[in-house]
Amino acid sequence: MKGYVFHGPGRSAWEDIPDPDLKEPTDAVVRVDAVTICGTDLHILKGDVPEVRPGTVLGHEAVGEIVEVGTDVRTVRPGDRVLVSCITACGRCRYCREGVYGQCLGGGGWILGHLIDGTQAEYVRVPYADLSVHPLPGAVTDQDAVLLADIFPTAYEVGVLNGSVRPGDTVVVVGAGPIGLAAVATARLFAPERIIAVDLAGVRLEAARKLGADAVADARETPEQLVADLTGGLGADVVIEAVGVPETFEMCTRMVRPGGHVANVGVHGKPATLHLEDLWIKNVTITTGLVDTRSTPTLLRMAASGRLPTAQLVTHTFPLERMEEAYGVFAGAADTGALKVVLGGPRREVVAPRTV
């Protein structure tokens, strides 16, 4: 089969690789029908995630069809259409029993495209299939469903829930890429007073407006002042960092009000300065986190009922064999206007839910 293989910082290729086999009785092999590219994949290519070894197939998000299952798999079978989660869960360790699947101690967590071969290929082996794939309702297309493998649960859990967004809050989302836009969309579920999106790219700020941001700010034009003006000098109740560079994290800590929350979602490859000389007295809560995907079933139900604006985030589609071109478009988002890039075959027919 073909897959997109990481060969070291700055080097990768769509090339021939061995077909995946079942290694454990809890495994499934999935034929990939739709896959997408994550900002984390770009961090890997830059060398920001040194745990990824050369020779690893990248990718941790996919929709596809089960083609083979191990003898211990009980919840899916060949022919089932499934969402492959970005997080794998053994279901038995302390963290899995607490629903903190991202920290799985039993060989799960974020492993696809990280510690084992990932989803940017024609087929993928998924460990612990019973807890790591989700059967898909017919009402959700492949293109929409693949956005629920990572960006929507990540934005919702690590950004909105960790940030404790509440009705009436002022929420600032720094970074209007796919994760930041998903944070705008899911923060709206909690009826904040206002959402402010901050980014360098005008096309992304316009997308944020369409997804529900009440105000936008160019990151080069003192967005801290805009937040202060809109809050009477108090600052934001919740600030979500969705970029992953020191400058944006430090900007977030300047925007938050005393007693507020900074929820870091971005993947950082360099140290950021924590200005405790300013923050120690302000009762600020700072959270970090890897998504657990415990919210995926809820988000799937919302997508099936049309409550999540998934389609608005997809700007480019490609067949799988144009993976290298798709990476170029996604990495050059400032010039291409790319938000989310989806690769795969023709969209499946949507089956309308029956009414009783």
C-alpha positions as CSV (number, residue, x, y, z in Angstrom):
1,M,0.0,0.0,0.0
2,K,0.9,3.7,0.0
3,G,1.5,5.9,3.0
4,Y,3.0,9.2,4.0
5,V,6.2,8.5,5.8
6,F,8.3,10.8,8.0
7,H,12.0,10.5,7.3
8,G,13.3,13.1,9.7
9,P,12.8,16.9,10.1
10,G,11.9,18.4,6.7
11,R,11.8,15.1,4.9
12,S,8.8,13.0,4.1
13,A,7.2,11.1,1.2
14,W,4.1,9.3,-0.1
15,E,5.6,5.9,-0.9
16,D,5.2,2.2,-0.9
17,I,5.0,0.5,2.6
18,P,3.9,-2.9,3.9
19,D,0.2,-3.5,4.5
20,P,-0.7,-3.5,8.2
21,D,-1.4,-6.8,9.9
22,L,-3.2,-7.6,13.2
23,K,-0.6,-7.8,15.9
24,E,-2.9,-8.2,18.9
25,P,-6.4,-9.8,19.3
26,T,-7.7,-6.3,20.2
27,D,-6.6,-4.8,16.9
28,A,-8.6,-3.8,13.9
29,V,-7.4,-2.9,10.4
30,V,-9.3,-0.1,8.7
31,R,-9.4,0.9,5.1
32,V,-8.9,4.7,5.0
33,D,-11.7,6.5,3.2
34,A,-11.0,10.0,4.5
35,V,-8.0,11.5,6.3
36,T,-6.9,15.0,7.2
37,I,-3.7,16.8,8.1
38,C,-3.2,18.3,11.6
39,G,-1.1,21.2,12.7
40,T,0.7,18.6,15.0
41,D,1.8,16.9,11.8
42,L,3.5,20.1,10.7
43,H,5.2,20.3,14.2
44,I,6.5,16.7,13.6
45,L,7.9,17.7,10.3
46,K,9.7,20.6,11.8
47,G,11.3,18.3,14.4
48,D,9.3,19.6,17.4
49,V,8.1,16.1,18.4
50,P,11.4,14.1,18.7
51,E,9.6,10.9,19.8
52,V,8.5,10.4,16.2
53,R,11.0,8.1,14.6
54,P,12.0,8.2,11.0
55,G,10.1,5.6,9.0
56,T,6.8,6.3,10.9
57,V,3.6,6.8,8.8
58,L,2.1,10.1,9.9
59,G,-1.5,11.0,10.7
60,H,-3.9,10.4,13.6
61,E,-7.4,11.2,12.2
62,A,-9.4,9.1,9.8
63,V,-12.7,7.7,8.7
64,G,-12.9,4.3,7.0
65,E,-14.2,0.8,6.9
66,I,-13.3,-2.1,9.1
67,V,-11.7,-4.8,7.0
68,E,-10.3,-7.1,9.7
69,V,-10.6,-7.5,13.5
70,G,-8.8,-9.5,16.1
71,T,-10.5,-12.3,18.0
72,D,-11.1,-10.1,21.1
73,V,-12.8,-7.2,19.3
74,R,-16.5,-7.1,20.2
75,T,-18.1,-3.8,19.2
76,V,-17.2,-3.6,15.5
77,R,-16.9,-6.0,12.6
78,P,-15.7,-6.0,9.0
79,G,-17.9,-3.7,6.8
80,D,-18.6,-1.2,9.6
81,R,-17.9,2.4,8.8
82,V,-16.0,4.0,11.7
83,L,-14.3,7.1,12.9
84,V,-10.7,6.4,14.0
85,S,-10.0,8.5,17.1
86,C,-6.7,10.4,17.5
87,I,-6.5,8.8,20.9
88,T,-6.2,5.1,21.7
89,A,-7.5,3.7,25.0
90,C,-6.7,0.4,26.6
91,G,-9.7,0.7,28.9
92,R,-8.0,-0.9,31.9
93,C,-5.4,1.3,33.3
94,R,-6.0,3.9,36.0
95,Y,-6.3,6.8,33.6
96,C,-8.6,5.0,31.2
97,R,-10.9,4.1,34.1
98,E,-11.0,7.8,35.0
99,G,-11.8,8.7,31.3
100,V,-8.4,10.3,30.9
101,Y,-7.6,8.3,27.8
102,G,-4.9,10.7,26.5
103,Q,-2.7,9.6,29.4
104,C,-3.3,5.8,28.9
105,L,-0.7,3.7,30.6
106,G,-1.6,0.5,28.8
107,G,-0.1,1.2,25.4
108,G,-2.6,3.8,24.3
109,G,-2.9,7.6,24.4
110,W,-1.6,9.5,21.3
111,I,0.2,6.7,19.5
112,L,-1.1,6.9,15.9
113,G,1.4,8.8,13.8
114,H,3.4,9.4,16.9
115,L,4.7,6.1,18.3
116,I,3.3,3.7,15.7
117,D,2.2,4.0,12.1
118,G,-0.7,6.4,11.6
119,T,-3.7,7.1,9.4
120,Q,-2.2,8.9,6.4
121,A,-2.1,5.7,4.3
122,E,-4.5,3.4,2.5
123,Y,-4.9,1.1,5.5
124,V,-4.2,1.6,9.2
125,R,-3.9,-0.8,12.2
126,V,-5.8,0.5,15.2
127,P,-5.0,-1.0,18.6
128,Y,-7.7,-1.5,21.2
129,A,-10.4,-1.1,18.6
130,D,-13.3,-1.5,20.9
131,L,-12.5,1.9,22.6
132,S,-10.6,3.6,19.8
133,V,-13.0,3.6,16.9
134,H,-16.5,4.9,16.8
135,P,-19.3,3.5,14.5
136,L,-20.6,6.3,12.4
137,P,-24.3,7.2,11.8
138,G,-25.2,7.4,8.2
139,A,-26.3,11.0,8.5
140,V,-22.6,12.1,9.0
141,T,-20.5,12.3,5.9
142,D,-16.9,11.1,5.8
143,Q,-15.7,14.7,5.3
144,D,-17.6,16.0,8.3
145,A,-16.9,13.0,10.5
146,V,-13.1,13.2,10.1
147,L,-13.1,16.6,11.8
148,L,-14.4,14.8,15.0
149,A,-11.3,12.6,15.2
150,D,-9.2,15.4,16.7
151,I,-9.9,19.1,16.2
152,F,-13.4,19.3,17.6
153,P,-12.8,17.1,20.7
154,T,-9.5,18.9,21.3
155,A,-10.9,22.3,21.1
156,Y,-13.9,21.4,23.2
157,E,-12.1,19.4,25.9
158,V,-8.7,21.1,26.2
159,G,-10.0,24.6,25.3
160,V,-13.6,25.1,26.3
161,L,-14.1,22.6,29.1
162,N,-10.6,23.1,30.7
163,G,-11.1,26.8,30.4
164,S,-14.4,26.5,32.2
165,V,-16.4,28.7,29.8
166,R,-19.6,29.8,31.3
167,P,-22.7,31.8,30.2
168,G,-21.9,35.6,30.1
169,D,-18.1,35.1,29.8
170,T,-15.8,37.0,27.6
171,V,-13.8,34.3,25.7
172,V,-10.6,35.1,23.7
173,V,-9.3,32.5,21.2
174,V,-5.7,33.3,20.2
175,G,-5.1,31.5,16.9
176,A,-7.9,31.1,14.3
177,G,-6.6,27.9,12.7
178,P,-8.7,24.8,12.6
179,I,-8.4,24.2,16.4
180,G,-9.1,27.8,17.3
181,L,-12.1,27.9,14.9
182,A,-13.5,24.7,16.5
183,A,-13.0,26.4,19.9
184,V,-15.0,29.4,18.7
185,A,-17.8,27.1,17.5
186,T,-17.9,25.0,20.7
187,A,-17.5,27.9,23.1
188,R,-20.8,29.2,21.7
189,L,-22.5,26.2,23.1
190,F,-22.1,27.8,26.6
191,A,-23.6,31.2,25.7
192,P,-20.7,33.5,26.5
193,E,-21.4,37.2,26.3
194,R,-18.7,37.6,23.6
195,I,-16.0,35.7,21.7
196,I,-12.9,37.5,20.4
197,A,-10.7,35.8,17.9
198,V,-7.1,36.8,17.4
199,D,-4.9,35.9,14.4
200,L,-2.5,37.3,11.8
201,A,-4.5,36.1,8.7
202,G,-7.5,38.0,7.6
203,V,-9.1,35.0,5.9
204,R,-9.0,33.1,9.3
205,L,-10.4,36.0,11.1
206,E,-13.3,36.2,8.6
207,A,-13.8,32.5,9.1
208,A,-14.0,33.1,12.9
209,R,-16.7,35.7,12.3
210,K,-18.7,33.2,10.3
211,L,-18.4,30.6,13.0
212,G,-19.6,33.0,15.7
213,A,-16.8,35.3,16.9
214,D,-18.3,38.6,18.0
215,A,-15.1,40.5,17.4
216,V,-11.7,39.8,15.8
217,A,-8.3,41.3,16.2
218,D,-5.1,41.3,14.2
219,A,-2.4,39.9,16.4
220,R,0.0,42.7,15.3
221,E,-2.3,45.4,16.5
222,T,-2.3,45.2,20.3
223,P,-5.3,42.9,20.8
224,E,-4.7,43.2,24.5
225,Q,-6.1,46.7,24.3
226,L,-9.2,45.6,22.4
227,V,-9.9,43.0,25.1
228,A,-9.4,45.7,27.8
229,D,-11.7,48.1,26.0
230,L,-14.4,45.5,25.6
231,T,-14.2,44.4,29.3
232,G,-13.9,47.8,31.0
233,G,-10.3,47.1,31.7
234,L,-11.0,43.9,33.5
235,G,-9.7,41.3,31.0
236,A,-11.1,38.1,29.6
237,D,-12.7,35.4,31.7
238,V,-11.2,32.7,29.5
239,V,-8.3,32.9,27.0
240,I,-7.6,29.8,24.8
241,E,-4.1,29.5,23.3
242,A,-4.4,27.7,20.0
243,V,-1.1,28.5,18.3
244,G,1.8,26.9,20.3
245,V,4.5,29.6,20.3
246,P,5.9,31.5,23.3
247,E,4.7,34.9,22.1
248,T,1.0,33.8,21.9
249,F,1.1,32.0,25.3
250,E,2.5,35.1,26.9
251,M,-0.1,37.3,25.2
252,C,-2.8,35.1,26.7
253,T,-1.5,35.6,30.2
254,R,-1.6,39.4,29.6
255,M,-5.3,39.2,28.4
256,V,-6.8,37.2,31.2
257,R,-8.5,38.8,34.2
258,P,-7.7,38.1,37.8
259,G,-9.5,34.9,38.7
260,G,-9.7,33.9,35.0
261,H,-8.5,30.9,33.0
262,V,-5.8,30.4,30.4
263,A,-6.4,27.1,28.5
264,N,-3.4,26.1,26.5
265,V,-4.2,23.9,23.5
266,G,-1.3,24.7,21.2
267,V,1.6,22.3,20.7
268,H,4.8,24.0,21.9
269,G,8.2,23.2,20.5
270,K,10.0,25.9,22.5
271,P,10.0,27.1,26.1
272,A,7.7,30.0,27.0
273,T,8.2,32.4,29.8
274,L,5.7,32.2,32.7
275,H,5.7,35.7,34.2
276,L,4.9,34.8,37.8
277,E,6.1,38.2,38.9
278,D,2.8,39.5,37.4
279,L,0.6,36.4,37.7
280,W,1.3,35.2,41.3
281,I,-1.2,37.7,42.8
282,K,-4.0,37.3,40.2
283,N,-5.6,33.9,41.0
284,V,-5.1,32.8,37.4
285,T,-5.7,29.2,36.5
286,I,-3.5,27.9,33.7
287,T,-4.3,24.5,32.2
288,T,-2.6,22.3,29.6
289,G,-3.7,19.0,28.2
290,L,-3.8,16.3,25.6
291,V,-7.3,15.5,24.4
292,D,-9.0,12.5,25.9
293,T,-11.8,12.2,23.2
294,R,-14.3,11.3,25.9
295,S,-16.6,13.8,24.3
296,T,-16.5,12.2,20.9
297,P,-19.8,10.3,21.2
298,T,-21.6,13.5,22.2
299,L,-20.0,15.5,19.4
300,L,-21.0,12.8,16.9
301,R,-24.6,13.1,18.0
302,M,-24.4,16.8,17.6
303,A,-22.9,16.5,14.2
304,A,-25.6,14.1,13.1
305,S,-28.3,16.6,14.2
306,G,-26.6,19.5,12.4
307,R,-25.5,21.3,15.6
308,L,-21.8,21.5,14.7
309,P,-20.5,23.6,11.7
310,T,-18.0,21.0,10.5
311,A,-18.4,21.6,6.8
312,Q,-17.4,25.3,7.1
313,L,-13.9,24.3,8.2
314,V,-13.0,22.2,5.1
315,T,-11.5,24.4,2.4
316,H,-9.6,21.9,0.2
317,T,-10.1,18.3,-0.8
318,F,-7.7,15.9,-2.5
319,P,-7.5,12.2,-3.4
320,L,-5.1,10.3,-1.1
321,E,-2.4,10.0,-3.7
322,R,-2.0,13.8,-3.7
323,M,-0.8,13.8,-0.1
324,E,2.4,15.7,-0.7
325,E,0.5,18.5,-2.5
326,A,-2.1,18.6,0.3
327,Y,0.7,19.1,2.8
328,G,2.0,22.0,0.8
329,V,-1.4,23.7,0.7
330,F,-2.0,23.2,4.4
331,A,1.5,24.3,5.4
332,G,1.2,27.4,3.2
333,A,-2.2,28.4,4.7
334,A,-1.2,32.1,4.8
335,D,-1.1,32.1,1.0
336,T,-3.6,29.3,0.2
337,G,-6.3,30.2,2.7
338,A,-6.4,26.6,3.8
339,L,-8.3,25.8,7.0
340,K,-8.9,22.0,7.0
341,V,-7.6,19.8,4.2
342,V,-9.4,16.5,3.7
343,L,-8.1,13.6,1.5
344,G,-10.0,10.6,0.3
345,G,-12.4,9.2,-2.2
346,P,-15.9,10.4,-3.2
347,R,-18.2,11.4,-0.4
348,R,-20.6,8.7,0.7
349,E,-24.3,9.1,0.3
350,V,-25.9,10.6,3.3
351,V,-28.7,8.5,4.8
352,A,-31.4,10.8,6.2
353,P,-32.6,9.7,9.6
354,R,-36.0,8.1,9.6
355,T,-38.8,9.7,11.5
356,V,-41.2,7.5,13.5
